[in-house]
Amino acid sequence: MANQEKQVIEAMRQNGGYATFRQLNELVNFSIWKTKTPQASVRRIVQQSDAFFRIQPGLWALQEAKEIVLNKFQLKTQDKKIEELFTHSYYQGLLIEIGNMKGLQTYVPAQDKNHLFLEKPLKELATIDKIYDFTYPDILHRATTVDVVWFNERKLPHSFFEVEHTTDIKNSLSKFFELQDYFAHFYIIASESRKKQFDSTISMSLFNPIKKRVGFVNYESIANQYSKMFELSKIEQLI
């Protein structure tokens, strides 16, 4: 275990002092690990060792590089606006990556394209630069403001996602209301602490037509799906 921990620490150093579980699984050489589930071992090592600290669900950094990493992402300033932008872009990036792994086409709004998922602009992750003209102009305009959109192979919307860190959930639900005539999934992505607020808002009579179609997914679940999907893809490559 000690040798495995050293490998994980060195991999994180190579990545600039921080990493997602996906990045660690790409960087660590598992060939000498005597386990059938090395990815699970990496998670256990990172979560249990005092050598690491958590920045966001699924995103960890080295204690020895804490000041450097927090400065890199401007999180040391404790500026709420910067922290909100970092969090919002982080989950947009995870959603885009998940959509890409599912073989779907992914879109991010023009105003967010240059925001960073860690150190990479979101526009470099999304597979389409301009939203498809799948509907009337006024409805399409609303769709262009949704945080992340997945499209199927027929260039029609598969899923719409709104990341709600601190903003008004009602605004996001209003967008979904306008898009209700399309056979697509709708999701609010937020901290579990906002679940009660979501439940209260979606229960308003205004949103009855979409109440059963909108799902709430917390941050932890998105981060877990992101890392688990990558692990599964690596396993599938072996058979």
N, C-alpha and C positions, 0 to 999 in steps of 0.2 A: 504493500500500500504506500509506503514511504517513497519508493521509486516512482510509482505512478503519480503521486502528488507532485513530485519534482518535475515530471514530464508536463503535467498540466500547467504548473507555474511557468515553466520555460516557454510553453506554447503561448500563454497569455502575454508574457514579456515580448515575444516576437510580434504579437499583434498590437503592441503599443500600450500594454498594461491593462487591457480590458478585452472582453470577448463575449459573444453570445454562445450558447451551447452548440449551436450549429458551427460557428467558427472553430470552437475547440475540437469538435469532432472531425473537422477537416484538417486541423493542424497537428493533432496528436498522432503519433505512430503507434497503432494498436497491435502491431505484428508480434510484439513480445508480451502482450498482456494475456495472462492465462485466465480469460473469462469469455463467456459467450455473449455477454452484454456489456461491452466496454463503454457505450454511451451512458448507460445507467450508472456505471462506476464513476464516470466523469461528473455527472450531476451530484452524486453522493459526496464525492471529494470536495467539490466547490461549495456545496451547501453546508458541509460539516466542518471544514477547516477554517481556522482563524486567519489564514493567509489571504482570504478573499472577503470582499464585501459586495452587497447587492446594490446596483444602481436602479434597475427596473426589473420586473419579472423577466427571467431569461437572459438578463444582461448583468455580468459580474466584472469586478476589477480586482487588481491586487492591492492589498493594504500598503505595500511598499511604494506603489505608484499612485496612491490616492490623490495627493495634491495635483500631480501632473494630469491625471485623468479628469478630475473635476474641473480643472482650469481649461482643459481641452474642450469640454462641452459647456463651459461657462456656468457650471452648476455651483461653483463655490461662492458666487456672489449672492446666492439666496434670493435672487430676483425672481418673483413669482411668474412674470411674463416669460422670461427665458426658460424657466423650468416647465411651464405649460407648453411652450413651443417645442421643446425637446421631447416631452412626453407625447404630444400630439403627433409629431413627425415619426417618432419611434414606432408607434402602433400603426400608423399609415404604412410604414415600411414593412412591418410584419405582415399586414393584410395583403399588400402587393405581392410579397414573396410567396405567401400561401397560395394566392390565386395563380401565380406563375407555376408553382409546383403542381397545381391541379390541371394545368394545361389550358387555363382560361386566359383571355386577354385582359390587361389591367390598365386602368385609367386613374390619374390623379389630377385635381383641378389646376388650372394655369397658375393661380395665385400661390400654389404650394409646390410647384415643380422644383424650385431651387432650395426648398427646405431640405435639411439633411436627415437621412436615416443613418445615424452614427456619423460617418465621414463621407457618405455618398449622397449626392442630390437625388431626390425621389424620382426625377425625370429619367434617371439612368436605370431605375428599377422597373418603372411602368413600361408596358410593351406597346402602348399606342399613345401618340402625342396629342391627338385631337379626338374628342368624343364622336362616336358614330351618330349620324343623323337618323336616329331610329324613331323620331316622333315629331310632333308639331313644334315650331320654334319656341313658343312660350314655355312649354313643358320641358323641352330640351335645355332651355336656359337654366331651369331649376336643377336638372340632372347634372349640369356642368359644375355645380357648386358642392355636390356630394363628395365627402372626403376620399372615398375609394369606390370605384365601380368595377365589377367584373363583367366581362362580356363573353358570350358563348361563341361557337364557331360560325354561327349565322349572323354575328354582329348585333345581337340583341342582348339586352341586360340580363345578367344571371343573378347578381346580388348588388345591393347598395349598402354601404357602411358609413356611419357617422361616428367619429371618435369624440366623445363628450367628456372632457377632463373637468372643465369648470363652467362651460357655457350652458345656455338654456336648452334643455332636452326638448322642450316644446317646439323650438325652431326646427330641429332635425325631424321631428315627427310630422311637422307641416310639409316638409319636402317629400317625405314618404307618402303623405296623403295625396299630394299632387301626382304621384307616380303609381298610384294603386291599381290602375287599369292594366298594368304590365305584369306578366307572369314572372315575377322576380321575388327574391328574398330581401328582407329589410332587417338590418341589425344596428342596434346601438351598442357601441363598445365603450366601456367605462370602468372605473373602479367599482368594486363590489359595494362600496359605501354609498353609491348613487342608485342602487337597485330600488330602494323604497321610493325615491323621487321618480324614477322611471315608472314604477307601478302606479303611482298616484297620477302621473301625467297621462299615461296611456289609458287610464280608466275614465278620462273625461269623455263626455258624450260625443264631442267633436271627432274623436278618433275611433269611434265604434267600428267604422268600416274597415279599419286596418288593425284593430286591436289584436286579432289572432294571428296576424301575419308578421308582426314585428318581434324580433327576438332580442333579448338582452344578454350580452356575453361580457364577462369581466376580463380585466387585463391578464390575470394569471392564466385563464383558459386559452387566450390567444397566444401567449408566449409558449405554453405547453404544446399547443397544436403545431406551432411553427417548428419547434425542435423535434417533436415526435414524427412529423411528416418527413423531415430530412433523414432521421434515423431509419425510418421504414424504407425510404428510397434507396438507402445504402444497402439494406438487407436484401431488397428485391434485386439489386444488381448482382447478387451472388448466385442467383438461381435462374 
